[in-house]
Amino acid sequence: MHDVAIIGYGPVGATLAGLLGKLGVDVVVFDKNHDIYPMPRAVGFDHDAMRIFQRVGISEAIKPFIEPFREEIYLGADGRVLQHFKHMPKPYPLTWDPHFTCDQPGVERALRNQIASMPSVQVNLGFEFQSFEQQRGSVTLHLLNENRQSETCEAKYLVGCDGASSSIRSHLNIDLENLDYDEPWLVVDMKVKEAFLDKLPQTNVQYCSPARPSTMICCPGNHRRWEFMTLPTDSSDAVIQEDQLWALMAPWIKPGEADIWRAASYRFHALVVRKWQERRVFLAGDSAHQTPPFLGQGMCQGIRDAGNLAWKLEHVVSGKAPESLLKSYEDERRPNVVATTLLAKDCGLIISERNIEKAKIRDAEISEATAGLGRTIIRQDLIPPFSVGFLDSAAPLSGMVFPQPLVVALGRTDVLLDDVLSPCFHMVVLAESMNESELEELCTAASKLPAELVVVHEKILPHNSKHAQILHVQETTPLIKEYLLGSSCIGAIVRPDHYVYCGIANIKNALGALSLLAVKLRIPD
């Protein structure tokens, strides 16, 4: 019997398989397709997703397929700037650029190549899911192999990562909550010839024009994407004919200056499942939610699902935590996804206003509120922290993402913090906040979880701690100290997915928090 079965080997299923494989969990993956879909679909992800790819071990391998995401402007009906999506100031909190544009097939190929080197992950392609039954301690899957022969598979847990038309979700008879955005759009991907790239906008643009709301996105290399709202007067067949496509592209580019790579009609939805877990079965990615693309959060949401669920499944199947830990997956992810999806919807409503008078009022109100300069928004500031779940929700910093500076540690210089951490809980403290005896006491308490004690220095000093669990690091980019002191904390307990369980104010607070965490994880004294 496998620990975890995954249906669907797209970016979310592959990321989950890769995270679990890195942790040594016995995983089996099934997908009806033999290969990666070769055309572009998602074209962006943020630094949270990049950090998760780092955990899988592909951050170097995907560099040829990504570029930093350019800033974005919204242009009103009269062409004036309504709002800017700006990058956050440096140093970036995770060191990675805040947002990337990507070639999705290249990223997926890197994921699959990495997973191929993981002995605990078995991938089965050409298998079509049929049904499943849940028993007290397992799930039995029924599938058809590529020869259309029936096969069964047994696993302790099942995760449906099988897309918007999820068979797993249908089998569970789980409803989708409609967040009231459902609009038809046409997506056109172009390979622009080198000589004509400079004639195009050098930033991403949302054209909030009532005549035809549209978008232009700068993708890696010479790839550019346009999105056009489909109008009632459009023929659903004719609009994707080549002559119609070039007519739409006329304000930017003409035949001979680019090649049409792909054109596809979509309905942009705002949908979230009401239930993310049914006993031993979970939903993740598009199986669980569909987000309008206006914040670039579609694929990010699914990658975050994988990052959240992976460590919890590993802790449960390895006996480090009770099965009740898995309930926090829905508790944490659903409110976060709903809030982010509603933000994306709000952006979509600004862009897709078709009533000319309402568009003029929209533009005037934004202009008046911003003295004609347009709103300035930091995209990453919009993503909310967790407010409930496996957290000490009353503590400072609880549910927030812990920063990742470059550090000096373990004889390495300018290394990303996560790359020197073990895949477990961490107690991170500022070196100047505790004396040596307090560090020893804290390390003893942390080792019972087990949790790794990380001591952050402004300068590395010689230490002769008798505890091998203490990791001494020096920040090359100063992120952690400011992050902690900004909330009157000297440290934090950080979960394996790098979200903060709680901030701590002093040694007594730290020891108490570790003790309560041990109770939650049911670790004996």
N, C-alpha and C positions, 0 to 999 in steps of 0.2 A: 504494500500500500504506500502511495506517495504522500508526502506532507501536504502539498498544494497542487491542484490542477488549475490551469489557466486556459480559458477558451478565448482565442483571439491573439494574434501575434503582430498587431500593429504597434505603433510607438508606445502605447500605454502597457499592453500586455508584455512587450519585450522589455520595457523598463522594469516592470514588476518582476519578471523572471530574472533579469540581470541583478537586481538588488537582492533577491532571495538567494540566487546562486552565489553571490559574493559572500553571503552569510552561511553557506553550506547547507541550505535547506533543500530537501529532495523535491524537485519541481518537475511537473510534466506539462507541456504546452501543446495545444491542438489548434490548427487553423485550416480552413478549407482551401485556402489558396497556397500555391507552391512558392510564390515569390512575392517580393515587395511590389506594391503598386508603383509603376515607374514615373507617374506624372506628379507635379506639385499639387499639394493640397494645403496643409498648414504651412505657413511661411515665416513663422516666428515663435520664439519662446523667450522667457525672461530668466533673470539670474537665479531664481529659485529652482527652475528646471535645470539650468546649467549645473548648479550645485549637486542636484540629484544625478545627473549624468556623470559628474565627477565621482560620486559614490560608486556608480557602476564601473568606472574606470575607463571612460571613453572621451574624456575632455580633450585629450590631445588628438585622438583619432578623428574627431568631428570638425577640427579646425578648418580643413579645406572646404567644408560645406556650410560655413557660417560666416557672417559679418556682423559687426555692431549695427544695431537698428538705428536708423537716422531719426532725428527729431521730426515732429509732425505738426502741421498747422491745419486749422479748420478755416475755410474761406466762406464768407456769407454770401447772400444772394447778390450783393453788389461787388463781390470780390475782395472785401476788406477782411482782415484777420479777426476771427471770432475768439479763437483760443489756440494756445500753443501747448503741446505736450513736450516738456523739456526733460533732459537728463538730470538726475540728481547730482549734486556736487560731489567731487572727489574728496577724500578717498571713498570709493564705492564700498558699501557695507559688506558685500560678499567678495570683494576684490574683482570679481567678474564684471564685465559691462552689464548695466542694468537690463538690457534687452538685446536680443539677437534676431536677425533674419536668417533664414536657413533654407537649404535644399533638403526637404524631408526625406526623399529616398536615400540620400547620402547618410543622413543621421541614422536612419533605420538600418542601413547596411552595417554601419559601425557597431550598432547595438547587437545585431545578429552575429557579427564576427567575434565580438567579445563573449557572447553567450556560448558560442561553439567551443570556447576553451574552458568552460565550466563543467566539471564532471558531474555535478549534482543536478544539472538541468537537462532534461530529455525533450527534444522538439520533434513533433510529428506533424508534417505538412500533408495536405490533401485529405484531411480527416474532417468529416462533416458531423457536427453535433446533432443528436436526435432527441435525447431526453436525459433526465437524471432522477434518482430517488435519494432521499436523505435517510440515513439510519442514525442511531444514537451517537455513534462515534465516527461516522464516515459519510461520504457521498459516492454513489455509484453512477458513473457516466456511461451512456450508450452512444456509440458513434458508428459512422460508416467510414471505412478506410478508402483509399484511392481506388480499390478494386470493387467498391460498393458492397463489401462484406462487413457484417456487424462485428463490432468489438466492444468490450467493456473495459472500464478503468476505475479503480477505486482510489480515493484520496481523502485525507482528513478534512480538507477545505477546498472549495471551488470558487474561483473568481471569474466573473463574466466581463471580459474586455472586448466584446464582440460588436461594438459599434452602435450607431444610432438605431438600427433596426434589430437590436439584440434579441437573439433567441432565448438567452438565459433569462432576461427580463420578462419576455413573453411567457416562458414556462412558469415563472414565479407569479405571473398575473399581477405585476406591480404597475401602478399608475404613474404617469408623468404629470407633475404640476405645471400648468401653463402660466408663465409669467408675462403673457400678453405681448409678445412680439413675434410676428409671423409675416415676413415680407419676402417677395421673390427678387432675387438678384442674379445678374450674369457675371461670372468671373472669367477674365481673359488673361492668360499668361503669355507674355511675349519675350522672345530672345531678340534684343535690340542690337543692331550692328554697331560696332565700336565707334564709328565716325559720327553716330547720331545720338550717343548717350548724353552729350553735353547740352543738347537742345531741350532735354527733358528737365523737369524740376529735380533739384538735387536734394530735396527733402520729401518726406511722405506728406501727401495732401488729401484732405477730405473736402470735396467740393459740395457745399451745402446749398446746392442750387435747386430751386423748386422745379425747374424744367427737367432736370435729370440728375438726381443725386448720384455722386460717383466718388471713387477713391483711386489714388495711384500710390503704389508701394514700391520702394526701391529694394529689390531682393539681391542676393549674392551675384557677383559678376555682372553679366549683361541681362539678367532676368529682371523684368519689370511686370508688376501685376496691376491690372485695372479691374475695378468692380463697378458695375452699373446697376442701379435700381431698375427693375423691369416695370414698365408702365402699362396701364390697362390697354393702351393702343397698340402695344407690341404683339406680334404673332409669336407664340411660343416656339414655333418651328423656324420661322424666318430669321428671328433675332440672332441665331447662332450660325447662320450662313455667312460665308466669308465676306461677301459684299456688304452685308449689314454690319459685320464686325468692323470693317475698315471705315464705314461711315461713323460708327461710334468713336473710333480712334482718331478721327480727323483733327480734333483740336490739338493733339499731341504728336502724332506720327502718321506716316502714310506708307502705302505699299512700296517695297524695295528698301525701306529703312529698318525693317524688323521682320521677323518670322513669327507667325502664330504658333505657339507651342501647344496651347490647350484652351478650350473654351467650354464652359459647363454652366448650366443653370442650377441654382440652389434656392432653397427656402431657408432664410436665416431665422432660426428659432431661439426662444428663451424657455427652455424646459429643464426641470429637475425632478428626479424620481422622489416619490414621497417616502420610500423605504429603501435603504442601501444594503440591508442585510436581512436575510431570512435564514435563521439558524446557522448553518455551515456554508452558506452561499452569499457572496458579496458581488456588488456591481461597481465598476470603475470606468473612468473615461466617458466616451460618448454613450455607453450603455446606461450611465447614470445621469448625464446632463448634456445639454447642447446649448452653447453660448454664442450669441452674435459676435462677429469677428472684430468689432470696433475698438476693443481694448487689446487685441492680440493675446487673449487669454484662453482661447479654445483648447489647444493642445496642452498649455500650461496647467489647466485645471486637472486634466487627466494624469499628467506627470506628478502633480502634487498628491493625487489619490494614491498612486503607486508608492510614493515616498512615505506617505502616512501609514499605509497598510502593511508594507513590507516588514518593518521592524516589529510591529505588533504580532504578525503571524509568526515571525521567527521566535519571539519571546515566548509565545504560547506553545508552539510545537516542541521547543527545546526545554520546556518546563520552567522557564525563568519567570513566568507570570501566569496568573489564572486566566481562564478563557474569557472572563468578564472584561478583560482589557480590550477585546475586539469590539465591544459595543461603542467604545469611544471613537471608532472610525467614522460612523455616521454622525455622532454628536459633534465632532470637530469639522468634518468636511462639508456636511450639508449647509449649515449656516454660512460658512465661508463661500461656498459655491453660489448660493442664492444671492448673497450680497454682491459678489463680483459680477454675476450675471445681470443683476439689476443695474449696476453701473454701466455695463456694456450696452444694455438696452437704452439707458438714458442717452448715451453717446449716439446710438443709432437713431433715436428720436430727433436729436438735433440735426443730424445729417439728412434724414429722410423726410423732412417736412416738405410736402408738395403744394400746400396752400400758399400762394404768393403773399397774401396779406399777413398770414401768421408768420411766415418767414421774415417779413420786414419787421414785425413786432419783436420776434426773437432777436434779430440782429440789433435793433435799437436798444433793447433792454440790456443785452450784453455790453454793447458799446457804452451806454450810460454808466453801467456799474463799474466799468474798467477804464473810464476816462478815454475811451477810444483805443486803448492799447491791446484789448483782448485779454482773456483769462490765461493765466499761466498755471499749468498743472504738471506735477511730477507723477508720472504713471504709477510707479511702484508705491507711492504713498496711498494710493487708492485701495490696495489689497489689504483687507482687514486681518488683524490677528485672530487667534482662537479665543473665544470667551468662555467656552465650556469644554469638558472632555477630561482627558487624563492630565490634569493640571492642578496646581494649587491656585485656583482662580482668584483668591483674595490677595495673593502676593503680588508685589510689583514685578513687571516684565513678563508675567505669566501669559503664555500663548503667543509671544512674539518670537520672531526669528532671531537666533543668536548670530552675531557677526562672524565673518571669517577673514581675519587679516593675513597678510604674509608674516611669517615668523621665522625666528632662528630656533631650531630645536633638533635634538638627536644628531648633532653634528652637521645639520643641513641648514643652508642659508636661503632666505627668501622662498620658503616653501609654504604652500597654502595650509592653514591650520588643520583642516579636516584630514589632510594627507598624513598627519602624524598622530591622529587620534585613533583609538580603538573603537570598534562599532558597538558602543555601550553607552550607559548614562555617564555624565561627567559632572563633577563638581569643579567649577572654574572660579578661582579666587585671585584677587590682586595680591602680589607678594608683600607690599608694604602694609597690608591690612592685618597681618597675623605674624606672630613670632614663631620660632621653630617648634616649640612645644605644642602650640595650638595647631600647627600644620600636621604634626605627628598624630594628634588626637583626631583631627578631621580625616586624615588618611585612613586611620584604623576604622572609623565609622563608615567611610565610603567603601572600603574594601569588602564590607559585609554584603553590599547590594548584589553584585559588585559594581562599583563605579570607579572611573579613573579620576584622580585628583590632578587638575591642571593648574599650575601656579604661573601667573602672568607677570613678567618683569618688564620694567623699562630698560634695564640693563641686566644681562645674565651675570649672576654671581656664583661662585663655587658653592655647591651644596653636597653634603654628605649624608643625605637622608637614608635611613635604613630601609625605607619602604620603596620597593621598585615601582609601586603604582603611581608615584608622584612624577608627573611630567612637567618639567620646567621649560617655559617658552618665553622668548622675548619678541614683542611686537615690532615688526619692521614698519608696518603702517599702523598708526595709533587709532584703533577702533574700539577695543574691548573696554579700556579704562574709561573713556568718555561715555560709552554705552551704559556701563554699570553705575558710575557716579552720577550720571544724569537722572537716575531713578533712586538715588541715595542708597545704592547697594554696593557691597564689597565683593559680591560674587553671585553665582547663579547655578542652579542645578539644570543641566541641559540634557534633553532626551536624545536618544540615538538618531533621530531625524533632525536634530539641531534646532528644535523649538524649545523654548524655555519652559521648564516645569514650574520653577519659581525663582524669583530673585531673593537674595539673602542680605540682611543688614549687619550681622555680626556672627561671631563664632557660636554663640548660644542658639541663635536663629538657624544657623547652618546645621548644627547637630540635631535640632528638633525636626527640621525639614527632612533630613536623611532618615530619621527614625520613622516618621510618618509615611515616607515613600516606601520603606521596607514593609510596613504594614499593608499598604496598598498592593504591593507585589507578593505579599504573603511569604516573606522571607523570615525564617525563624531567628530568634535572638542567638 
